[in-house]
Amino acid sequence: MWLKDSSIGRKLVMSITGLALVLFLLSHGAMNLALVFSEEAYNVICSILGANWYALIATLGLGFLVVVHFAYALYLTIQNRMARGKDRYAVTAKREGVEWESENMLVLGFVVIGFIVLHLANLWFKMQFTEIMHILGFHDFAVSEFAPTDGAGLVKALFTTPVWGQVYCVLYLAWLVALWFHLRHGVWSALHTMGFNNLKWMKRVKCIGTVVATLVAGLFAVVVLYYLGVGIGMLCA
């Protein structure tokens, strides 16, 4: 099959799945902004999503996209290393015109995936998964003092708990830096693979990649910085 056996086909799969995940991050980041303006509004969003059938289908779809994107990325990286053979050890200096993130996309990907696991454990597991368990009849299942739909309370406690909350905020911001580098090159690479690769579009696509990466990281960073400020204020009070 062309999408599986062709190098261009595999890159196209990575591009499509990657851009779909970027759209999710943009929507997720936009919804998170409600936390800064109204915790009640954010909880309304949590109740609309939660364990409803359409949210569960979307969650499964997102999981599928992440697995496919990461699997193809890992396969392409291994394939490229095998193709280069011993030559990859011969070059120690940074190649001219090659940006740092382009040579470290897999490492950045591992960082992003690692933090997603932490994020799922701290939030998704205590919200949507807990709600699913309640729907299945396990009403005593609880891993948090907050109700599954009280997302605002859970997020606030996570980010403002003395010391650990501030540590988590710093870790989150470090993750956003890794995500920014990953997306900046990833968006450019995806659009390049999809045909926006002539001289007219090269600089434009790089600019688009930077703008999209900054927008995604910025949306999440606003919420983290807001609660970091709240947490520090609580420590100093």
C-alpha positions in Angstrom: 0.0 0.0 0.0 1.4 3.4 -1.0 0.7 5.1 2.3 2.6 2.4 4.1 5.3 1.3 1.7 6.3 4.7 0.2 8.5 7.2 2.1 6.4 10.0 0.7 3.2 8.2 1.7 4.5 7.8 5.3 5.4 11.4 5.5 2.0 12.4 4.2 0.4 10.3 7.0 2.6 12.0 9.5 1.6 15.4 8.1 -2.1 14.8 8.1 -2.2 13.3 11.6 0.2 16.0 12.9 -2.0 18.9 11.6 -5.1 17.2 13.0 -3.5 17.1 16.4 -2.5 20.8 16.1 -6.1 21.6 15.5 -7.0 19.7 18.6 -4.4 21.6 20.6 -5.7 24.9 19.4 -9.3 24.1 20.4 -8.1 22.6 23.7 -6.0 25.7 24.5 -8.9 28.0 23.6 -11.2 26.1 25.9 -8.7 26.3 28.7 -8.7 30.1 28.6 -12.1 30.0 30.2 -10.2 29.1 33.5 -8.7 32.6 33.5 -12.1 34.4 33.1 -14.7 32.1 34.7 -14.2 28.8 36.5 -18.0 28.3 36.1 -17.7 28.6 32.4 -14.9 26.0 32.3 -17.0 23.6 34.3 -19.8 24.0 31.8 -17.4 23.0 29.1 -16.4 20.0 31.2 -20.0 18.9 31.6 -20.7 19.3 27.9 -17.7 17.1 27.1 -17.2 14.7 29.9 -18.1 11.1 29.2 -20.7 11.9 26.5 -20.7 9.6 23.5 -19.3 12.3 21.1 -16.5 13.1 23.6 -15.6 9.5 23.9 -15.5 9.0 20.1 -13.3 12.1 19.9 -11.0 10.8 22.6 -10.6 7.5 20.8 -9.9 9.3 17.6 -7.2 11.5 19.3 -5.6 8.4 20.8 -5.5 6.8 17.3 -4.0 9.9 15.8 -1.3 10.1 18.5 -0.3 6.4 18.1 -0.2 6.6 14.3 1.8 9.8 14.3 4.3 8.6 16.8 4.6 5.1 15.2 5.3 6.6 11.8 7.7 9.1 13.2 9.7 6.3 14.9 9.7 4.2 11.8 10.8 7.0 9.6 13.6 7.9 12.0 14.9 4.4 12.2 14.7 4.0 8.4 16.6 7.2 7.9 19.3 6.2 10.3 19.7 2.8 8.6 19.9 4.5 5.2 22.7 6.8 6.4 24.6 3.9 8.0 28.0 4.7 9.3 27.9 8.1 7.7 25.8 9.5 10.5 28.8 9.2 12.8 31.1 11.1 10.5 29.3 14.4 10.9 29.8 16.1 14.3 29.3 19.7 13.4 25.9 21.2 12.9 24.9 21.1 9.2 24.5 24.5 7.6 20.9 25.5 7.1 19.5 22.8 9.3 17.7 24.0 12.4 18.2 22.3 15.8 14.7 21.1 16.1 14.7 19.4 12.7 17.5 17.1 13.9 15.9 16.5 17.3 12.2 16.0 16.4 12.1 12.4 17.8 13.6 13.5 21.1 11.2 16.4 21.3 8.4 14.0 20.5 9.4 11.7 23.4 9.3 14.8 25.7 5.9 15.7 24.4 4.6 12.2 24.8 6.0 11.8 28.3 4.3 14.9 29.5 1.0 13.9 27.8 1.1 10.8 29.9 1.6 12.9 33.1 -1.2 15.2 31.9 -3.5 12.3 31.4 -2.7 10.9 34.8 -3.3 14.2 36.6 -6.4 15.4 34.7 -8.0 13.0 32.2 -7.8 10.0 34.6 -9.5 12.1 37.4 -12.2 13.5 35.1 -13.4 11.7 32.0 -12.1 8.2 33.0 -13.7 8.6 36.5 -17.0 9.6 34.9 -16.8 6.6 32.6 -16.3 4.4 35.7 -19.4 5.9 37.3 -21.5 5.4 34.2 -20.4 1.7 34.2 -21.8 1.4 37.7 -18.6 1.8 39.8 -20.0 4.7 41.8 -17.4 4.4 44.6 -14.5 4.8 42.1 -12.7 8.1 43.1 -9.1 9.2 42.7 -9.7 12.8 43.6 -11.6 14.9 46.1 -13.2 16.8 43.2 -16.2 15.7 41.2 -15.3 14.6 37.6 -17.1 17.6 36.2 -15.3 20.1 38.6 -12.4 20.6 36.2 -11.8 24.1 37.5 -11.3 22.9 41.1 -9.0 20.1 40.0 -6.9 22.3 37.8 -6.6 25.0 40.5 -5.6 22.5 43.1 -3.0 21.0 40.8 -1.4 24.2 39.9 -1.6 26.1 43.2 -0.8 23.4 45.8 2.1 24.9 47.8 5.5 24.0 46.3 4.4 21.0 44.2 1.9 23.2 42.3 4.7 25.7 41.4 7.0 22.8 40.4 4.3 21.4 38.2 3.9 24.9 36.6 7.6 25.1 35.8 7.6 21.6 34.4 4.5 22.5 32.3 6.2 25.6 30.9 9.3 23.6 30.1 7.1 21.1 28.2 5.5 24.0 26.3 9.0 25.1 25.2 9.6 21.6 23.8 6.2 21.6 22.2 6.9 25.0 20.6 10.0 23.7 19.0 8.3 20.5 17.9 5.3 22.3 16.4 7.4 25.0 14.7 9.3 22.5 12.6 6.4 20.0 12.5 3.9 22.5 10.9 6.5 23.6 8.4 7.4 20.1 7.5 3.8 19.0 7.1 2.9 21.9 4.8 6.2 21.3 2.9 5.2 17.6 2.4 1.7 18.6 1.3 3.1 20.7 -1.6 3.9 24.2 -0.2 7.6 23.8 -1.0 8.4 26.2 -3.8 10.5 29.4 -3.4 7.4 31.5 -3.1 6.0 29.6 -0.2 9.1 28.5 1.8 9.4 31.6 3.9 5.7 31.9 4.3 5.4 28.3 5.5 8.2 28.8 8.0 6.4 31.9 9.3 3.1 30.0 9.6 4.8 27.2 11.6 6.2 29.8 14.0 2.9 31.6 14.4 0.9 28.3 14.9 3.5 27.0 17.4 3.5 30.3 19.3 -0.3 30.4 19.4 -0.7 26.9 20.7 2.1 27.2 23.4 0.8 30.7 24.3 -2.8 29.6 24.9 -1.6 26.9 27.4 1.0 29.2 28.9 -1.5 31.9 29.8 -3.4 29.5 32.0 -0.2 28.1 33.6 1.2 31.5 34.3 -2.1 32.7 35.7 -2.2 29.8 38.3 1.5 30.2 38.9 0.8 33.7 40.0 -2.1 32.6 42.1 0.0 29.9 43.8 2.9 32.3 44.5 0.4 34.8 45.9 -1.0 32.1 48.2 2.5 31.2 49.4 3.3 34.8 50.2 0.0 35.6 51.9 
